[in-house]
Amino acid sequence: MGRTYFVEEAIGQYLSELSTKLKPYVTGLLIGQCSSQRDYVIRAIRTPPKEEQKEDNISPSKLASIDEEWITTHATQVSRMLPGGLLVLGVFIIATPELSKESQNALRKLIFSVEKSLTKRRLWKPAEEEVSDRAALQICSATKKVVCRTYDVQDPKSSAKPADWKYQNALSASWLALDCTVNVNIHIPLLATSPNHDLEKNTKNGLNRWSKQIEDSVFLINGQVKDDDTELLEGQSQGSSHRSTATVQVCSGSINLKGAVKCRAYVHNNKPKVKEAIQALKRDIINTLNDRCEILFEDLIINKGPHKKNFEREYHVLPQRLFVPLAGSSVMLSDYKFGDEAAGEIQERFVEMLDQSVQAEDIHIAEDINTVDICPITDNMDDTQQKQVTKATLLLKLQQNMGVVIATAVAVFASIFSFNYFSD
């Protein structure tokens, strides 16, 4: 038996409008949430047209000319704008009857390309029981016939399986929201053996280690550790016994990520399990820091050229997180802004990336400024001083790692308490 997709009713109207405006075909992404029993689609987003396509709304005449790189880049940008619990769970294509035979092969290729691109960026590991099916939605622009199939993206040889596509009114109007603020103070040592101090690579490695600590951390709900498979208010279990190990390494500098990050996740209201809520929030904590570091380095490349080989002390401000309501929904989407960005630029980005108009008053800045401090150790420091700094760095790192777990647990306690209050 195939999977069933419950789809926000407004998406049907959106796809119908696209089929009348864009010829001979249009592609796009499906946004929603997977669960063991059913999947939810709360948003469809067309692939933004390239400059040469904007004026006449005409795509190339053959599906063989689909720009795979353009679509995967769009998927990457959209994934940064999704809070915890939401993901790109498929692709769609609306095509004329003449192109219908080619459509399924094109969809299959796109699904695996998009998933490969998104997987590369993730710092968290999917759970063993996690749903790996992704939707391929095909719509005929003439007859409006809808055909939904799925592919298992963990299996490169996966064949298409039939799936049900069911519209439902107000599907995304009452999702459960989880909010927390996590105080981050991550110390990333730069090894003396690291050539040219590749800051982006070192930062990624440091975030990788930090993300494992977040994944292994214990979350408290109403002051208790809950069993993963119970509903949010029931059950109790023991926490993880995992412990980090410490090593002493000779370093020639460090990167410090410091600030308070606002995290948010959503889960469906069909008897969600504790593990679903915790997993969604943990992944948002990891994603939001990773995403804004990527954005910072992209901005540095665009505005300052390739990274300098000389290693000097620098301070950088990470982009702030903001939230914008999804039209007709209780769910809010996310984005990031640098201090000098105007509301108009954010509005343009939402239209370009999500095909959604946003009012300036609906843009909610969630955070204060967070920083990156890149700190070298001077060349004239002797071995004794170097060892002292390395030891102090190690102790600080251990303290910070413990602090992250505690802060995370307290934050989740607060968010679940709020949820209980509003659900009454």
Secondary structure, 3 states (H helix, E strand, C coil): CCCEEEEEHHHHHHHHHHHHHCECEEEEEEEEEECCCCEEEEEEEECCCCHHHCCCCECCCCHHHCCHHHHHHHHHHHHHCCCECCEEEEEEEEECHHHHHHHHHHHHHHHHHHHHHHHHHCCCCCCCCCCCEEEEEEEECCCCCEEEEEEECCCCCCCCEECEEEEECCCCCCCEEEEEEEEEEEEEEEECCCHHHCHHHHHHHHHHHHHHHHHHCCCCECCECCCCCCECCCCCCCCCCCCCCCCCCCEEEEEEEEEEEEEEEEECCCCCEHHHHHHHHHHHHHHHHHHHHHHHHHHHHHHHCCCCCCCCCEEEEECEEEEEECCCCCCEEEEEECCCCCHHHHHHHHHHHHCCCCCHHHCEECCCCEEEEEEECCCCCCHHHHHHHHHHHHHHHHHHHHHHHHHHHHHHHHHHHHHHHHHC
